């Protein structure tokens, strides 16, 4: 089988999926799904994907958004709805219709899941209290989360059922309140120690955001923001705070980032913003490393570290295409094992996607070697990150110069600041092992 062919790509995806599936079994995930997604043609297929997750042992909680549905119901009954600070002011005469709309949307989820033989339930899982008077405005029946009934939700989840939480909470006296779905989603994810919170939107807003991004933001070639940490998210919000008033698309993206950030700061390790109108977006985001959306991560998602014995097959696999192109020399498992301490790998969510080595040549000089990266991740510049990491390592070890021997990548190294040198400047032991048949060019970077 051709290692660079489509079959190998599919096998890699399958391996990723199995790795994630075993990791996520038994974990809790919360899905906050915007109403336009619920109302879309692809909604039944999304629910089939959610059913697939529950069948594989993932505990799912759904918080349906229903703003647009509430708007249409209130309009139908000629009830005027106003807003303050972005939140609906829920008048007393509107509250029964808000409840009707919210539970109608929840019923859609129960019906769709039942088609895949997944049991779902709604209930009074949210205790609420009134928002009261905010900046001089009486919010009336608009509330805020007071408590999530975790034990009740846990019992439902233990039975393999899917709890559905509409945007309604009740006071201890039984008074209903209209509570923002975003707030419920964050509170539930935090209270249940959910592994993930999915913000499922209508459209790939984080790709066509119009946001001004820092240069270091990781994006795909088509412009999708791949992932952010809380610091990077705050940086983007700061850069764009003056443009939200006039640009609706930018404001929507900024609002989603604030939503994700609030969840992260509430203790949710990973928050994913995905396009619910794209078929399979949930599975793609969950079971592949590159995903399909934008992830805000609070934990250590990716890192460069020293290698373990279990990494060696992955390292050889990543290097193989470059060996076939005569860019790298062939190494065996024993060769890597012998110099194990020289190697590092770039790991994304537990999977190895790049490697490199730094060999001490003596005389204050070191050699960069075995540099390879998974082609599917080329847009992330992970090969360059490995190089920078090893350069820093050499500097910390007191090296005065880093060398690289290359036959086909000299332009790339020149962009990184390397300059060509003669073999006479190479320490004698390495000079003696120089392969005159390959006639590699030698480049150096003075530290």
DRENPADREN-160011 format. One record per residue (C-alpha): x, y negated, z negated; residue number from 1. Coordinates in Angstrom, 1 decimal. Each point is the difference from the previous one (the first is absolute). Layout:
N
<<X,Y,Z>,NUM>
...
***
This chain:
447
<<0.0,0.0,0.0>,1>
<<1.3,-3.5,0.9>,2>
<<0.6,-1.7,-3.3>,3>
<<-0.9,-3.4,1.6>,4>
<<-3.3,1.2,1.5>,5>
<<-3.6,-0.5,-1.0>,6>
<<-0.2,3.3,-1.7>,7>
<<2.6,-1.0,-2.5>,8>
<<-1.8,-3.3,-0.6>,9>
<<-3.2,1.9,-0.8>,10>
<<1.9,2.5,-2.3>,11>
<<1.4,-3.0,-1.9>,12>
<<-3.4,-1.5,-0.5>,13>
<<-1.3,3.4,-1.2>,14>
<<2.8,0.3,-2.5>,15>
<<-0.7,-3.5,-1.3>,16>
<<-3.6,0.8,-0.4>,17>
<<0.6,3.2,-1.9>,18>
<<2.4,-1.8,-2.3>,19>
<<-2.5,-2.7,-0.8>,20>
<<-2.9,2.4,-0.4>,21>
<<1.8,1.9,-2.7>,22>
<<1.0,-3.2,-1.7>,23>
<<-3.5,-1.5,0.0>,24>
<<-2.0,3.0,-1.2>,25>
<<-1.6,-0.9,-3.3>,26>
<<0.6,-3.7,0.4>,27>
<<-2.7,-2.7,0.0>,28>
<<-0.5,-2.4,2.9>,29>
<<-2.4,-2.9,0.1>,30>
<<-1.4,-1.2,3.3>,31>
<<-1.5,-3.5,0.2>,32>
<<-1.7,-0.1,3.4>,33>
<<-1.3,-3.1,1.7>,34>
<<-3.6,0.0,1.2>,35>
<<0.8,-0.5,3.7>,36>
<<1.9,3.3,-0.2>,37>
<<-3.0,1.7,-1.6>,38>
<<-2.2,-1.4,2.8>,39>
<<2.3,1.0,2.7>,40>
<<-0.3,3.0,2.4>,41>
<<3.1,1.7,-1.4>,42>
<<-1.3,0.1,-3.5>,43>
<<-1.2,3.6,0.1>,44>
<<3.5,1.1,1.1>,45>
<<1.7,-1.9,-2.8>,46>
<<-2.3,1.8,-2.5>,47>
<<1.1,3.3,1.6>,48>
<<3.6,-1.0,-0.8>,49>
<<-0.9,-1.0,-3.5>,50>
<<-1.7,3.4,-0.4>,51>
<<3.2,1.7,1.3>,52>
<<1.9,-1.8,-2.8>,53>
<<-2.4,1.3,-2.7>,54>
<<0.2,3.5,1.5>,55>
<<3.7,-0.1,-0.6>,56>
<<-0.2,-1.0,-3.6>,57>
<<0.2,-3.8,0.2>,58>
<<-2.3,-1.8,-2.4>,59>
<<-1.8,-2.7,1.9>,60>
<<-1.9,-3.0,-1.3>,61>
<<-1.8,-2.3,2.5>,62>
<<-0.9,-3.7,-0.6>,63>
<<-2.1,-1.2,2.9>,64>
<<0.1,-3.7,1.0>,65>
<<-3.4,-1.3,0.9>,66>
<<0.3,-3.7,0.3>,67>
<<-1.4,-0.1,3.6>,68>
<<-2.8,2.4,-0.9>,69>
<<-1.0,-2.2,-2.9>,70>
<<0.1,-3.0,2.3>,71>
<<-2.3,1.6,2.5>,72>
<<-2.5,1.2,-2.7>,73>
<<-0.2,-3.5,-1.7>,74>
<<-0.4,-1.6,3.4>,75>
<<-2.8,2.4,0.9>,76>
<<-1.9,-1.0,-3.2>,77>
<<0.8,-3.8,0.4>,78>
<<2.2,-0.1,-3.1>,79>
<<2.7,-2.6,0.1>,80>
<<3.4,1.1,-1.2>,81>
<<2.8,-2.4,-0.9>,82>
<<3.6,0.5,-1.0>,83>
<<2.4,-1.5,-2.5>,84>
<<3.8,0.7,0.0>,85>
<<-0.6,2.7,2.6>,86>
<<-2.5,1.9,-2.2>,87>
<<-3.7,0.3,0.6>,88>
<<-2.3,-1.8,-2.4>,89>
<<-2.6,2.7,-0.6>,90>
<<-3.3,-1.7,-0.9>,91>
<<-2.6,1.9,-2.1>,92>
<<-2.4,0.4,3.0>,93>
<<2.9,1.4,2.1>,94>
<<1.2,2.6,-2.4>,95>
<<-2.7,2.7,0.8>,96>
<<0.9,-0.3,3.7>,97>
<<3.7,0.1,-0.7>,98>
<<-0.6,3.3,-1.9>,99>
<<-2.1,1.3,2.9>,100>
<<2.8,-0.8,2.5>,101>
<<2.8,1.4,-2.1>,102>
<<-1.7,3.3,-0.7>,103>
<<-1.1,0.3,3.7>,104>
<<3.7,-0.2,1.0>,105>
<<0.9,2.6,-2.7>,106>
<<-2.6,2.3,1.3>,107>
<<1.6,-0.1,3.5>,108>
<<3.2,1.4,-1.6>,109>
<<-1.9,2.8,-1.8>,110>
<<-1.7,0.9,3.3>,111>
<<3.2,0.0,2.0>,112>
<<1.9,2.1,-2.5>,113>
<<-2.9,2.5,-0.3>,114>
<<0.5,0.7,3.7>,115>
<<3.4,1.4,-1.0>,116>
<<-1.5,1.8,-3.0>,117>
<<1.7,-2.3,-2.5>,118>
<<-2.1,-1.0,-3.0>,119>
<<0.0,-3.7,-0.9>,120>
<<-1.7,-1.9,-2.8>,121>
<<-0.7,-3.6,-1.0>,122>
<<-0.5,-1.1,-3.6>,123>
<<0.5,-2.6,-2.7>,124>
<<3.8,0.3,-0.1>,125>
<<0.6,-3.8,-0.3>,126>
<<-0.8,-2.0,-3.1>,127>
<<-0.2,-3.7,1.0>,128>
<<-0.5,-3.4,-1.7>,129>
<<-1.1,-3.2,1.5>,130>
<<2.5,-2.3,1.7>,131>
<<-1.7,-2.9,-1.8>,132>
<<0.6,-3.6,1.0>,133>
<<3.2,-0.4,2.1>,134>
<<1.3,-3.5,0.7>,135>
<<-3.5,-1.4,-0.8>,136>
<<-1.8,2.5,2.2>,137>
<<-2.4,2.6,-1.5>,138>
<<0.8,3.3,1.7>,139>
<<-3.3,1.4,-1.3>,140>
<<-0.2,3.8,0.7>,141>
<<3.6,0.2,1.4>,142>
<<2.1,2.0,-2.4>,143>
<<3.4,1.3,-0.7>,144>
<<1.3,3.4,-1.1>,145>
<<-0.1,0.5,-3.7>,146>
<<0.8,3.8,-0.1>,147>
<<0.3,3.0,2.3>,148>
<<-1.4,3.1,-1.5>,149>
<<3.0,2.2,0.7>,150>
<<-1.2,3.1,-1.8>,151>
<<-3.2,0.2,2.0>,152>
<<1.9,-0.5,3.3>,153>
<<2.5,2.6,-1.1>,154>
<<-2.7,2.6,-0.5>,155>
<<-1.4,-0.7,3.4>,156>
<<3.4,0.3,1.6>,157>
<<0.8,3.2,-1.8>,158>
<<-3.1,1.5,1.6>,159>
<<1.4,-0.8,3.4>,160>
<<-2.6,-2.7,0.7>,161>
<<0.5,-3.5,1.4>,162>
<<-1.1,-2.9,-2.2>,163>
<<-1.4,-2.9,2.0>,164>
<<0.1,-3.4,-1.9>,165>
<<-2.3,-2.7,1.6>,166>
<<0.6,-3.6,-0.9>,167>
<<-2.3,0.1,-3.0>,168>
<<0.9,0.1,-3.7>,169>
<<-2.2,0.0,-3.1>,170>
<<0.3,-1.8,-3.3>,171>
<<-0.3,2.0,-3.2>,172>
<<-3.6,-1.2,-0.1>,173>
<<-0.7,1.3,3.5>,174>
<<0.1,-3.3,1.9>,175>
<<1.3,0.5,3.5>,176>
<<2.7,-2.2,1.5>,177>
<<1.4,-0.3,3.5>,178>
<<3.7,0.7,-0.4>,179>
<<2.5,-0.5,2.9>,180>
<<1.0,3.3,1.5>,181>
<<3.7,-1.0,0.1>,182>
<<-0.1,-0.5,-3.7>,183>
<<-1.6,3.4,-0.6>,184>
<<2.5,1.7,2.2>,185>
<<3.0,-1.4,-1.8>,186>
<<-1.5,0.7,-3.4>,187>
<<-0.9,3.6,0.9>,188>
<<3.4,0.7,1.6>,189>
<<1.8,-1.4,-3.0>,190>
<<-2.2,1.8,-2.6>,191>
<<0.3,3.3,1.7>,192>
<<3.8,-0.4,0.6>,193>
<<-0.7,0.6,3.7>,194>
<<2.9,0.9,2.2>,195>
<<-1.3,-2.2,2.8>,196>
<<-2.6,-2.7,0.7>,197>
<<-1.1,-0.3,3.7>,198>
<<-1.3,-3.3,1.2>,199>
<<-1.9,1.1,3.2>,200>
<<-0.7,-2.9,2.2>,201>
<<-1.6,-0.5,3.4>,202>
<<2.9,-0.7,2.4>,203>
<<3.8,0.1,-0.3>,204>
<<0.1,-3.4,-1.7>,205>
<<3.6,0.4,-1.2>,206>
<<1.3,0.4,3.5>,207>
<<-1.8,-2.9,1.6>,208>
<<0.2,-2.1,-3.2>,209>
<<1.6,-3.2,1.3>,210>
<<1.9,-0.1,-3.3>,211>
<<3.4,-1.6,-0.2>,212>
<<2.3,2.8,-1.2>,213>
<<3.4,-0.1,-1.5>,214>
<<2.8,1.4,2.2>,215>
<<0.5,3.1,-2.1>,216>
<<-3.7,1.1,0.2>,217>
<<-0.2,3.5,1.4>,218>
<<-2.3,0.2,3.0>,219>
<<-0.6,2.4,2.9>,220>
<<0.9,-1.0,3.6>,221>
<<-3.7,-1.0,0.5>,222>
<<0.0,-2.3,-3.0>,223>
<<-1.6,2.1,-2.8>,224>
<<1.4,-0.7,-3.5>,225>
<<1.1,3.4,-1.2>,226>
<<0.5,-0.6,-3.7>,227>
<<0.6,-2.6,-2.6>,228>
<<1.0,-0.1,-3.7>,229>
<<-1.7,-2.5,-2.3>,230>
<<2.8,-2.5,0.3>,231>
<<-0.2,0.0,3.8>,232>
<<-3.8,-0.3,-0.1>,233>
<<0.3,-3.1,-2.2>,234>
<<2.6,-1.4,2.3>,235>
<<-2.4,0.4,3.0>,236>
<<-2.9,-1.5,-1.9>,237>
<<2.2,-3.0,-0.9>,238>
<<1.1,-0.5,3.6>,239>
<<-3.6,0.0,1.3>,240>
<<-1.9,-1.8,-2.7>,241>
<<-0.3,-3.2,2.0>,242>
<<-1.4,1.7,3.1>,243>
<<-3.0,1.9,-1.5>,244>
<<-2.4,-3.0,0.0>,245>
<<0.0,-0.3,3.8>,246>
<<0.8,3.6,1.1>,247>
<<-2.8,2.5,-0.9>,248>
<<2.1,3.1,1.1>,249>
<<2.9,-1.1,-2.1>,250>
<<-2.2,-0.6,-3.0>,251>
<<-1.5,3.5,0.4>,252>
<<3.4,1.6,0.0>,253>
<<1.1,-2.1,-2.9>,254>
<<-3.1,1.0,-2.0>,255>
<<0.8,3.6,0.7>,256>
<<3.5,-0.4,-1.2>,257>
<<-1.2,-1.7,-3.2>,258>
<<-2.4,2.9,-0.5>,259>
<<2.8,2.5,0.5>,260>
<<2.3,-2.0,-2.3>,261>
<<-2.6,-0.1,-2.8>,262>
<<-0.2,3.8,0.2>,263>
<<3.7,0.4,-0.1>,264>
<<0.3,-2.3,-3.0>,265>
<<-2.7,2.0,-1.7>,266>
<<2.2,3.1,0.2>,267>
<<-1.1,1.7,3.3>,268>
<<3.2,1.3,1.5>,269>
<<-0.9,-0.2,3.6>,270>
<<-2.6,-2.0,1.8>,271>
<<-0.7,0.6,3.7>,272>
<<-1.8,-2.4,2.4>,273>
<<-1.2,2.0,3.0>,274>
<<-2.3,-0.5,3.0>,275>
<<-3.1,2.0,-0.6>,276>
<<-1.1,-0.3,3.7>,277>
<<3.0,2.0,1.1>,278>
<<-0.8,3.7,0.0>,279>
<<2.1,2.0,-2.4>,280>
<<1.6,-3.0,-1.6>,281>
<<-0.4,1.4,-3.5>,282>
<<1.7,3.3,0.8>,283>
<<2.7,-1.8,2.1>,284>
<<0.8,-2.3,-2.9>,285>
<<0.0,2.7,-2.6>,286>
<<1.8,2.8,1.8>,287>
<<2.7,-1.7,2.1>,288>
<<2.9,-2.2,-1.2>,289>
<<-0.6,-2.8,2.5>,290>
<<-3.7,0.0,-0.7>,291>
<<-2.5,-2.1,1.8>,292>
<<-0.5,-3.0,-2.3>,293>
<<1.8,-2.2,-2.5>,294>
<<1.1,1.3,-3.3>,295>
<<0.7,-2.1,-3.1>,296>
<<2.1,2.1,-2.3>,297>
<<0.9,-0.6,-3.7>,298>
<<2.1,3.1,-0.4>,299>
<<3.3,0.9,1.7>,300>
<<-1.3,1.1,3.4>,301>
<<3.3,0.1,2.0>,302>
<<3.6,0.2,-1.0>,303>
<<3.5,0.9,1.0>,304>
<<1.6,2.6,-2.3>,305>
<<2.6,2.7,-0.1>,306>
<<-0.8,3.3,1.6>,307>
<<-1.2,3.2,-1.5>,308>
<<0.6,3.5,1.3>,309>
<<-3.7,0.1,1.1>,310>
<<0.7,-3.0,2.2>,311>
<<2.6,1.7,2.2>,312>
<<-2.4,1.6,2.5>,313>
<<-1.7,-3.3,0.5>,314>
<<3.3,-1.8,0.5>,315>
<<1.1,2.5,2.7>,316>
<<-3.5,-0.2,1.6>,317>
<<0.2,-3.8,0.2>,318>
<<3.6,0.1,1.4>,319>
<<-0.8,2.6,2.7>,320>
<<-1.4,-2.3,2.7>,321>
<<3.1,-2.2,-0.3>,322>
<<2.2,3.0,0.2>,323>
<<-1.7,1.0,3.2>,324>
<<0.7,-3.5,1.4>,325>
<<3.6,0.3,-1.0>,326>
<<-0.3,-3.0,-2.4>,327>
<<0.8,2.1,-3.1>,328>
<<2.2,3.0,-0.4>,329>
<<-1.7,3.2,-1.1>,330>
<<0.2,0.8,-3.7>,331>
<<-1.1,3.1,-1.8>,332>
<<-1.6,0.4,-3.4>,333>
<<3.4,0.9,-1.5>,334>
<<1.5,-3.1,1.4>,335>
<<-2.6,-2.2,-1.6>,336>
<<0.1,2.0,-3.3>,337>
<<3.8,-0.4,-0.2>,338>
<<-0.3,-3.8,0.1>,339>
<<-3.3,-0.2,-1.7>,340>
<<0.9,-2.9,-2.2>,341>
<<0.8,-2.2,3.1>,342>
<<-3.5,0.3,1.4>,343>
<<-3.1,-2.1,-0.7>,344>
<<-3.6,0.4,1.4>,345>
<<-2.8,-2.5,0.6>,346>
<<-3.1,1.4,-1.6>,347>
<<-3.6,-1.1,0.7>,348>
<<-2.5,1.4,-2.5>,349>
<<2.1,3.0,-0.6>,350>
<<0.9,0.8,3.6>,351>
<<3.5,-0.5,1.5>,352>
<<0.0,-2.2,3.1>,353>
<<3.6,-1.2,0.4>,354>
<<3.5,0.9,-1.2>,355>
<<3.6,-1.2,-0.1>,356>
<<3.3,0.6,-1.6>,357>
<<2.9,-2.0,-1.3>,358>
<<3.3,1.8,0.0>,359>
<<3.0,-1.3,-1.9>,360>
<<3.0,-0.1,2.3>,361>
<<2.5,-1.4,-2.5>,362>
<<1.9,-3.3,0.3>,363>
<<-3.1,-1.9,-1.0>,364>
<<-1.9,1.1,3.1>,365>
<<-3.2,2.1,0.5>,366>
<<-1.8,1.4,2.9>,367>
<<-3.7,-0.2,0.8>,368>
<<-1.1,3.4,1.5>,369>
<<-2.9,2.2,0.7>,370>
<<-2.4,-3.0,0.5>,371>
<<-3.3,1.2,1.2>,372>
<<-3.7,-1.0,-0.3>,373>
<<-3.3,1.5,0.9>,374>
<<-1.0,-1.5,3.4>,375>
<<-3.6,-0.4,-1.1>,376>
<<1.2,-2.6,-2.6>,377>
<<2.3,-2.0,2.2>,378>
<<-2.2,-3.1,-0.3>,379>
<<0.8,-0.1,-3.7>,380>
<<3.7,-0.5,0.5>,381>
<<0.8,2.7,-2.5>,382>
<<3.3,0.9,1.7>,383>
<<1.1,-3.6,-0.6>,384>
<<-1.0,0.3,-3.6>,385>
<<2.1,3.1,-0.5>,386>
<<3.0,-1.8,1.5>,387>
<<-0.5,-3.0,-2.3>,388>
<<-0.4,2.3,-3.0>,389>
<<3.3,1.8,0.8>,390>
<<1.8,-3.3,0.7>,391>
<<-1.1,-1.2,-3.5>,392>
<<1.1,3.4,-1.4>,393>
<<3.5,-0.4,1.6>,394>
<<0.2,-3.6,-1.4>,395>
<<-0.9,1.2,-3.5>,396>
<<2.7,2.7,0.3>,397>
<<2.6,-2.7,0.7>,398>
<<0.5,0.9,3.6>,399>
<<1.4,-2.7,2.2>,400>
<<-1.2,1.3,3.4>,401>
<<-2.7,2.3,1.5>,402>
<<0.7,1.8,3.2>,403>
<<-2.4,1.7,2.5>,404>
<<0.9,2.3,2.9>,405>
<<-2.5,-0.2,2.8>,406>
<<-0.4,1.0,3.6>,407>
<<-3.3,-1.6,0.9>,408>
<<-1.2,-2.4,-2.6>,409>
<<2.7,-2.7,0.0>,410>
<<-2.4,-2.8,0.9>,411>
<<-2.1,0.8,-3.1>,412>
<<2.9,-0.1,-2.3>,413>
<<1.3,-3.2,1.5>,414>
<<-3.4,-1.6,-0.8>,415>
<<0.7,1.0,-3.6>,416>
<<3.3,-1.8,-0.1>,417>
<<2.4,2.8,0.9>,418>
<<3.0,-0.7,2.3>,419>
<<2.0,2.5,2.0>,420>
<<3.4,1.0,-1.3>,421>
<<2.9,2.2,1.1>,422>
<<0.5,3.5,-1.3>,423>
<<3.3,-1.1,-1.5>,424>
<<-1.9,-1.9,-2.7>,425>
<<-1.7,3.2,-1.2>,426>
<<1.4,1.8,-3.0>,427>
<<2.4,2.9,1.1>,428>
<<-2.2,3.0,-1.2>,429>
<<-3.0,-1.2,2.1>,430>
<<2.3,-1.0,2.9>,431>
<<1.3,3.6,0.1>,432>
<<-3.5,1.4,0.2>,433>
<<-1.1,-2.4,2.8>,434>
<<-1.6,1.9,2.9>,435>
<<1.7,-1.2,3.1>,436>
<<-2.5,2.0,2.1>,437>
<<-2.9,-2.2,-1.2>,438>
<<2.1,-3.2,0.2>,439>
<<-2.3,-1.7,-2.5>,440>
<<0.4,-3.8,-0.3>,441>
<<0.9,-1.2,-3.5>,442>
<<-1.7,-3.0,-1.6>,443>
<<0.7,-1.6,-3.3>,444>
<<-1.7,-2.3,-2.5>,445>
<<2.2,-1.9,-2.5>,446>
<<-1.6,-0.2,-3.4>,447>
***
